[in-house]
């Protein structure tokens, strides 16, 4: 990956790559910010690197003991626990990203909040992730309108102490001017029997996406170039996989699965690569050399739709020498 592209990498790619010990340069996420605050943000990144917690850490916690640690101005958290942020200086542009297992919701509970809303402090929860103006889940896929996905503590106060996400990712934005002020949050997860929108924590895995008689769209996002192998697709209505050759695709069919690829976070802004319009029993395999790959199911609500797939990260030699059923030309500028 060229150095010039590293400077343009999305924040999500940086954080998830940290699981593999690979650092990237940070580009500021796109939520309201005074441009004069950007040097402060970059300084915080230089001196306070991100840390992602693995499943190994979860297993090290004895019994039901609640894990506790300080929260950073820029942070990524992937386990339950209690996290406290205390400003040691004015912190004007901060965010923490939360990610759970695919089959889990995230609940953010305010234990203690000491911020001065009248002086410009804020603490906001967003149902999903947002970066550079791109959202996951997209507005097309999320069950709530955009205005209801933001929960502002300065408006609701402690009358709403807990906020639960609609999927396995959520985040907070916050700004604290006065040193010594801050907040404490408890993060918990709950089972999600029918996970719809998911960001994978890992570059390899297997998943079954089920939409039972609901009129909704569901996206499974993998923020790596991957090989996708679909082993089973049930749509309730004949047989086949077709590469996207026209703008029509499967649009005339109420239930279908599409494969998307791109460099951003929002599935609605990604390139449609292949349509799966009819049920089949695989395997059907495709290499997608994009930074972000999405399996997206569109459901009319008339059927129980199901797709089972495996994925693994492409090796560097596979990116350099594509062969077989590959789709790479849309993403060559990012490789």
SEDREN-427471 format. One record per residue (C-alpha): residue number from 1; y, x, z. Coordinates in pm, 1 decimal. Layout:
[bamar NUM [Y X Z]];
...
//
This chain:
[bamar 1 [0.0 0.0 0.0]];
[bamar 2 [330.8 153.5 -109.1]];
[bamar 3 [593.2 246.5 152.8]];
[bamar 4 [849.6 19.8 -15.1]];
[bamar 5 [621.2 -276.8 36.3]];
[bamar 6 [561.2 -185.1 399.9]];
[bamar 7 [931.4 -240.5 461.5]];
[bamar 8 [893.9 -595.6 326.7]];
[bamar 9 [572.9 -692.7 512.9]];
[bamar 10 [576.8 -1022.7 692.6]];
[bamar 11 [578.4 -1023.1 1070.9]];
[bamar 12 [241.4 -1199.7 1079.8]];
[bamar 13 [72.6 -925.5 879.9]];
[bamar 14 [208.2 -664.9 1121.5]];
[bamar 15 [82.4 -844.9 1428.4]];
[bamar 16 [-264.1 -924.5 1299.1]];
[bamar 17 [-310.1 -577.4 1153.5]];
[bamar 18 [-250.8 -445.8 1505.4]];
[bamar 19 [-594.8 -576.8 1592.0]];
[bamar 20 [-729.4 -304.7 1364.0]];
[bamar 21 [-492.5 -38.5 1496.9]];
[bamar 22 [-275.7 -29.2 1186.5]];
[bamar 23 [102.0 -30.1 1229.2]];
[bamar 24 [352.5 -178.2 987.0]];
[bamar 25 [728.6 -198.8 969.6]];
[bamar 26 [888.8 -513.3 1101.2]];
[bamar 27 [1114.3 -746.0 908.0]];
[bamar 28 [1307.1 -998.8 1112.4]];
[bamar 29 [1174.3 -1355.8 1108.2]];
[bamar 30 [1394.5 -1627.7 967.6]];
[bamar 31 [1521.6 -1850.9 1243.2]];
[bamar 32 [1892.9 -1886.0 1329.5]];
[bamar 33 [2037.0 -1550.5 1435.6]];
[bamar 34 [2372.3 -1378.6 1438.4]];
[bamar 35 [2348.4 -1080.1 1196.0]];
[bamar 36 [2518.2 -862.6 1457.5]];
[bamar 37 [2207.8 -901.2 1674.0]];
[bamar 38 [1968.8 -747.1 1422.4]];
[bamar 39 [2017.2 -384.8 1540.1]];
[bamar 40 [1923.9 -497.1 1893.0]];
[bamar 41 [1604.2 -651.7 1758.3]];
[bamar 42 [1506.2 -342.7 1564.5]];
[bamar 43 [1574.0 -125.0 1868.8]];
[bamar 44 [1346.5 -348.9 2076.6]];
[bamar 45 [1070.2 -306.8 1820.6]];
[bamar 46 [1102.1 70.8 1819.8]];
[bamar 47 [1072.0 98.4 2198.3]];
[bamar 48 [846.3 -193.7 2280.7]];
[bamar 49 [558.9 -217.7 2029.1]];
[bamar 50 [345.6 -527.5 1993.5]];
[bamar 51 [16.8 -564.0 2171.5]];
[bamar 52 [-257.5 -807.0 2072.5]];
[bamar 53 [-533.2 -883.8 2317.9]];
[bamar 54 [-890.4 -897.1 2193.6]];
[bamar 55 [-1185.0 -1104.3 2309.3]];
[bamar 56 [-1305.3 -794.7 2499.0]];
[bamar 57 [-1013.2 -828.0 2737.9]];
[bamar 58 [-1101.3 -1190.9 2803.0]];
[bamar 59 [-1451.9 -1091.4 2902.7]];
[bamar 60 [-1312.8 -834.2 3147.6]];
[bamar 61 [-1131.3 -1098.1 3352.8]];
[bamar 62 [-1345.2 -1176.6 3660.1]];
[bamar 63 [-1443.8 -1537.9 3722.9]];
[bamar 64 [-1160.0 -1788.9 3697.4]];
[bamar 65 [-889.1 -1539.4 3786.9]];
[bamar 66 [-567.6 -1614.1 3596.6]];
[bamar 67 [-453.0 -1324.7 3382.8]];
[bamar 68 [-88.4 -1229.9 3434.8]];
[bamar 69 [147.5 -989.3 3267.4]];
[bamar 70 [509.8 -948.2 3161.7]];
[bamar 71 [616.1 -1096.1 2829.5]];
[bamar 72 [807.9 -879.7 2584.4]];
[bamar 73 [1111.0 -982.2 2380.9]];
[bamar 74 [883.3 -961.4 2076.9]];
[bamar 75 [523.1 -1042.3 2159.3]];
[bamar 76 [190.1 -1170.2 2034.4]];
[bamar 77 [-60.1 -1330.1 2273.4]];
[bamar 78 [-415.8 -1434.1 2202.8]];
[bamar 79 [-550.8 -1523.6 2546.9]];
[bamar 80 [-487.5 -1765.0 2829.5]];
[bamar 81 [-280.4 -1659.7 3127.0]];
[bamar 82 [58.2 -1660.6 3292.8]];
[bamar 83 [339.0 -1466.1 3129.0]];
[bamar 84 [681.7 -1387.2 3270.7]];
[bamar 85 [986.4 -1275.5 3078.6]];
[bamar 86 [1273.7 -1117.4 3273.9]];
[bamar 87 [1574.3 -983.5 3086.5]];
[bamar 88 [1672.7 -627.1 3177.9]];
[bamar 89 [1972.8 -653.8 2944.8]];
[bamar 90 [2105.5 -925.2 2710.9]];
[bamar 91 [1810.8 -1020.7 2488.4]];
[bamar 92 [1956.2 -1215.6 2198.8]];
[bamar 93 [1678.0 -1248.1 1944.1]];
[bamar 94 [1327.6 -1286.8 2089.0]];
[bamar 95 [1004.3 -1458.0 1988.8]];
[bamar 96 [647.8 -1477.3 2113.5]];
[bamar 97 [359.1 -1584.8 1890.8]];
[bamar 98 [48.9 -1749.7 2036.3]];
[bamar 99 [-288.3 -1770.6 1861.0]];
[bamar 100 [-613.4 -1920.8 1989.1]];
[bamar 101 [-962.6 -1961.8 1847.4]];
[bamar 102 [-986.4 -2188.8 1540.8]];
[bamar 103 [-1140.0 -2472.9 1746.2]];
[bamar 104 [-867.0 -2475.8 2012.4]];
[bamar 105 [-527.7 -2630.1 2086.3]];
[bamar 106 [-263.6 -2431.6 2278.3]];
[bamar 107 [-75.3 -2576.5 2575.4]];
[bamar 108 [247.9 -2408.3 2689.2]];
[bamar 109 [345.5 -2504.6 3044.8]];
[bamar 110 [683.1 -2418.5 3200.8]];
[bamar 111 [626.2 -2283.7 3551.6]];
[bamar 112 [979.2 -2156.7 3615.0]];
[bamar 113 [1283.0 -2137.9 3388.6]];
[bamar 114 [1605.2 -1961.9 3484.2]];
[bamar 115 [1834.7 -1952.5 3183.2]];
[bamar 116 [2197.1 -2055.0 3127.3]];
[bamar 117 [2199.1 -2304.8 2840.7]];
[bamar 118 [2575.8 -2354.2 2865.0]];
[bamar 119 [2632.1 -1982.9 2802.0]];
[bamar 120 [2419.2 -1978.9 2487.4]];
[bamar 121 [2072.6 -1910.8 2629.3]];
[bamar 122 [1785.5 -2108.9 2478.5]];
[bamar 123 [1409.8 -2150.7 2499.0]];
[bamar 124 [1242.2 -2339.9 2214.5]];
[bamar 125 [877.8 -2411.7 2135.0]];
[bamar 126 [770.8 -2448.9 1771.1]];
[bamar 127 [448.2 -2628.8 1683.2]];
[bamar 128 [306.4 -2368.1 1445.4]];
[bamar 129 [449.0 -2038.1 1321.1]];
[bamar 130 [767.9 -1984.4 1122.8]];
[bamar 131 [875.1 -1661.0 952.2]];
[bamar 132 [1135.6 -1586.8 688.9]];
[bamar 133 [1187.2 -1959.4 639.2]];
[bamar 134 [815.4 -2019.5 575.0]];
[bamar 135 [611.4 -2236.6 807.6]];
[bamar 136 [247.0 -2274.6 899.8]];
[bamar 137 [128.7 -2542.1 879.9]];
[bamar 138 [351.8 -2643.5 592.0]];
[bamar 139 [551.9 -2965.1 613.0]];
[bamar 140 [298.3 -3122.0 375.6]];
[bamar 141 [5.5 -3042.2 603.8]];
[bamar 142 [146.1 -3099.1 953.3]];
[bamar 143 [111.7 -3445.4 1114.7]];
[bamar 144 [462.9 -3435.1 1265.0]];
[bamar 145 [803.4 -3430.1 1090.1]];
[bamar 146 [987.2 -3101.9 1119.5]];
[bamar 147 [1238.5 -3231.0 1375.9]];
[bamar 148 [954.6 -3315.1 1616.6]];
[bamar 149 [792.4 -2971.6 1585.2]];
[bamar 150 [1081.2 -2806.8 1773.8]];
[bamar 151 [1099.2 -2869.6 2149.3]];
[bamar 152 [1421.0 -2737.0 2305.0]];
[bamar 153 [1414.3 -2674.5 2680.2]];
[bamar 154 [1792.2 -2700.1 2695.7]];
[bamar 155 [1763.7 -3059.5 2571.3]];
[bamar 156 [1449.6 -3178.5 2749.9]];
[bamar 157 [1454.6 -2963.2 3065.7]];
[bamar 158 [1158.1 -2982.9 3302.0]];
[bamar 159 [1108.3 -3350.7 3219.2]];
[bamar 160 [865.1 -3215.9 2961.5]];
[bamar 161 [694.3 -2930.0 3139.9]];
[bamar 162 [400.9 -2897.3 2896.5]];
[bamar 163 [388.6 -2878.7 2517.5]];
[bamar 164 [60.7 -2885.3 2324.6]];
[bamar 165 [24.3 -2750.7 1972.3]];
[bamar 166 [-137.8 -2941.9 1687.2]];
[bamar 167 [-346.9 -2638.4 1581.8]];
[bamar 168 [-450.4 -2291.9 1703.0]];
[bamar 169 [-104.5 -2134.5 1666.3]];
[bamar 170 [232.5 -2192.8 1832.4]];
[bamar 171 [539.6 -1987.0 1914.9]];
[bamar 172 [855.6 -1974.1 2122.1]];
[bamar 173 [1208.2 -1855.7 2040.0]];
[bamar 174 [1431.0 -1750.9 2325.1]];
[bamar 175 [1764.6 -1589.4 2407.1]];
[bamar 176 [1870.1 -1471.5 2754.2]];
[bamar 177 [2211.6 -1313.3 2813.8]];
[bamar 178 [2212.8 -1240.3 3186.4]];
[bamar 179 [1993.3 -955.5 3321.2]];
[bamar 180 [1752.1 -1091.8 3580.0]];
[bamar 181 [1723.2 -1433.9 3417.3]];
[bamar 182 [1410.2 -1545.1 3236.4]];
[bamar 183 [1109.7 -1773.5 3265.4]];
[bamar 184 [739.2 -1796.8 3344.4]];
[bamar 185 [492.2 -1976.7 3117.5]];
[bamar 186 [125.1 -2057.4 3160.7]];
[bamar 187 [-77.2 -2061.8 2839.3]];
[bamar 188 [-399.8 -2262.1 2829.2]];
[bamar 189 [-632.5 -2376.1 2552.5]];
[bamar 190 [-826.6 -2698.6 2500.6]];
[bamar 191 [-1112.3 -2781.0 2261.0]];
[bamar 192 [-1021.8 -2923.4 1921.6]];
[bamar 193 [-1321.8 -3117.4 1788.4]];
[bamar 194 [-1188.0 -3139.3 1433.7]];
[bamar 195 [-961.3 -2838.5 1372.6]];
[bamar 196 [-745.3 -2898.4 1069.4]];
[bamar 197 [-486.4 -2621.6 1023.1]];
[bamar 198 [-602.5 -2275.3 1129.9]];
[bamar 199 [-489.4 -1913.5 1108.8]];
[bamar 200 [-785.1 -1680.1 1143.3]];
[bamar 201 [-759.1 -1409.2 1409.1]];
[bamar 202 [-1003.2 -1188.5 1220.2]];
[bamar 203 [-1048.8 -1066.1 860.4]];
[bamar 204 [-1416.7 -1166.1 857.8]];
[bamar 205 [-1586.6 -1487.9 957.4]];
[bamar 206 [-1750.2 -1817.2 873.7]];
[bamar 207 [-1602.7 -2163.4 914.4]];
[bamar 208 [-1671.4 -2528.6 837.8]];
[bamar 209 [-1367.0 -2746.3 780.1]];
[bamar 210 [-1436.9 -3116.8 834.7]];
[bamar 211 [-1194.6 -3403.7 771.3]];
[bamar 212 [-1353.9 -3733.3 886.9]];
[bamar 213 [-1202.8 -4039.2 718.1]];
[bamar 214 [-845.0 -3922.3 764.5]];
[bamar 215 [-566.3 -3913.6 508.8]];
[bamar 216 [-444.8 -3560.2 574.0]];
[bamar 217 [-431.8 -3209.0 432.1]];
[bamar 218 [-585.0 -2912.0 615.4]];
[bamar 219 [-534.6 -2540.6 551.1]];
[bamar 220 [-737.3 -2243.5 674.9]];
[bamar 221 [-530.6 -1925.6 641.1]];
[bamar 222 [-670.0 -1570.4 627.2]];
[bamar 223 [-393.5 -1307.9 628.8]];
[bamar 224 [-592.3 -1044.5 442.1]];
[bamar 225 [-718.7 -985.3 86.0]];
[bamar 226 [-1070.4 -1127.1 103.9]];
[bamar 227 [-1390.0 -1228.2 -67.0]];
[bamar 228 [-1444.0 -1601.9 -21.3]];
[bamar 229 [-1797.5 -1738.4 -51.7]];
[bamar 230 [-1824.5 -2118.1 -43.9]];
[bamar 231 [-2177.5 -2229.1 44.0]];
[bamar 232 [-2134.0 -2605.8 68.6]];
[bamar 233 [-1877.9 -2866.7 -33.0]];
[bamar 234 [-1908.2 -3239.1 40.0]];
[bamar 235 [-1635.0 -3466.1 -94.5]];
[bamar 236 [-1798.3 -3807.2 -104.3]];
[bamar 237 [-1765.1 -3844.0 -475.1]];
[bamar 238 [-2009.4 -3520.2 -867.3]];
[bamar 239 [-2035.5 -3113.3 -923.8]];
[bamar 240 [-1833.8 -2799.0 -1004.9]];
[bamar 241 [-1582.9 -2522.3 -955.0]];
[bamar 242 [-1309.2 -2470.8 -1213.3]];
[bamar 243 [-1042.9 -2204.3 -1234.1]];
[bamar 244 [-695.3 -2344.2 -1250.6]];
[bamar 245 [-606.2 -2378.8 -1618.0]];
[bamar 246 [-348.6 -2654.7 -1615.2]];
[bamar 247 [-89.8 -2798.4 -1385.3]];
[bamar 248 [-301.6 -3112.9 -1349.6]];
[bamar 249 [-602.1 -2947.7 -1183.1]];
[bamar 250 [-765.6 -3190.1 -939.1]];
[bamar 251 [-450.2 -3393.2 -882.0]];
[bamar 252 [-605.9 -3707.9 -1027.0]];
[bamar 253 [-885.1 -3691.1 -769.7]];
[bamar 254 [-803.0 -3804.8 -418.8]];
[bamar 255 [-1029.2 -3553.6 -240.6]];
[bamar 256 [-1054.1 -3187.1 -336.7]];
[bamar 257 [-1034.7 -2829.1 -212.0]];
[bamar 258 [-808.6 -2563.1 -355.1]];
[bamar 259 [-790.7 -2187.7 -307.4]];
[bamar 260 [-440.8 -2047.0 -270.5]];
[bamar 261 [-308.1 -1692.6 -266.9]];
[bamar 262 [26.8 -1533.3 -192.2]];
[bamar 263 [235.1 -1304.0 26.8]];
[bamar 264 [403.1 -1561.9 249.6]];
[bamar 265 [298.3 -1793.7 528.9]];
[bamar 266 [360.7 -2140.6 383.5]];
[bamar 267 [64.1 -2278.0 181.9]];
[bamar 268 [294.6 -2510.9 -13.6]];
[bamar 269 [468.4 -2202.4 -159.4]];
[bamar 270 [150.1 -2016.2 -254.4]];
[bamar 271 [-11.6 -1979.2 -596.3]];
[bamar 272 [-296.8 -2225.1 -672.5]];
[bamar 273 [-587.9 -2008.8 -786.2]];
[bamar 274 [-886.6 -2241.2 -812.8]];
[bamar 275 [-974.3 -2609.5 -775.6]];
[bamar 276 [-1295.9 -2746.1 -631.1]];
[bamar 277 [-1295.6 -3104.7 -748.3]];
[bamar 278 [-1656.1 -3207.3 -693.7]];
[bamar 279 [-1930.3 -3164.4 -432.7]];
[bamar 280 [-2173.8 -2876.7 -476.1]];
[bamar 281 [-2414.0 -2655.0 -286.1]];
[bamar 282 [-2318.1 -2291.6 -346.0]];
[bamar 283 [-2279.7 -2015.9 -333.3]];
[bamar 284 [-1954.6 -1988.4 -524.9]];
[bamar 285 [-1778.0 -1657.8 -466.5]];
[bamar 286 [-1432.1 -1529.3 -549.8]];
[bamar 287 [-1232.0 -1216.2 -469.5]];
[bamar 288 [-866.7 -1286.2 -393.4]];
[bamar 289 [-651.9 -973.6 -368.6]];
[bamar 290 [-353.1 -1140.1 -199.7]];
[bamar 291 [-206.8 -1066.8 141.7]];
[bamar 292 [-271.6 -1427.3 243.4]];
[bamar 293 [-560.5 -1646.4 126.3]];
[bamar 294 [-581.8 -2016.7 207.8]];
[bamar 295 [-866.0 -2267.0 176.5]];
[bamar 296 [-691.0 -2604.7 162.5]];
[bamar 297 [-857.2 -2945.6 172.3]];
[bamar 298 [-678.0 -3258.2 51.1]];
[bamar 299 [-832.8 -3581.0 180.1]];
[bamar 300 [-764.7 -3942.2 86.6]];
[bamar 301 [-915.5 -4077.7 407.0]];
[bamar 302 [-1191.3 -4264.2 222.3]];
[bamar 303 [-1466.9 -4008.3 286.1]];
[bamar 304 [-1596.7 -3752.1 530.7]];
[bamar 305 [-1508.7 -3426.3 356.5]];
[bamar 306 [-1660.0 -3092.0 449.8]];
[bamar 307 [-1643.3 -2737.3 318.7]];
[bamar 308 [-1832.4 -2437.2 458.0]];
[bamar 309 [-1725.0 -2087.1 363.0]];
[bamar 310 [-1758.0 -1723.1 462.3]];
[bamar 311 [-1493.4 -1457.0 418.4]];
[bamar 312 [-1462.2 -1083.9 457.4]];
[bamar 313 [-1180.0 -841.1 400.3]];
[bamar 314 [-1183.5 -655.5 70.8]];
[bamar 315 [-1241.5 -282.4 92.5]];
[bamar 316 [-978.4 -53.2 -65.3]];
[bamar 317 [-1213.5 41.5 -349.5]];
[bamar 318 [-1264.8 -328.1 -428.8]];
[bamar 319 [-890.5 -377.5 -459.9]];
[bamar 320 [-860.8 -78.8 -691.0]];
[bamar 321 [-1159.5 -174.4 -907.7]];
[bamar 322 [-1185.0 -554.2 -931.5]];
[bamar 323 [-1489.0 -694.4 -1104.2]];
[bamar 324 [-1684.5 -1017.1 -1124.5]];
[bamar 325 [-1510.1 -1339.5 -1025.7]];
[bamar 326 [-1177.7 -1194.0 -912.8]];
[bamar 327 [-823.6 -1325.9 -900.5]];
[bamar 328 [-581.2 -1044.7 -848.3]];
[bamar 329 [-314.5 -1054.5 -1114.2]];
[bamar 330 [-92.9 -1292.3 -914.8]];
[bamar 331 [-79.7 -1046.4 -626.2]];
[bamar 332 [-74.5 -705.7 -794.5]];
[bamar 333 [283.6 -642.1 -681.3]];
[bamar 334 [164.9 -648.1 -317.4]];
[bamar 335 [-137.5 -422.3 -351.0]];
//
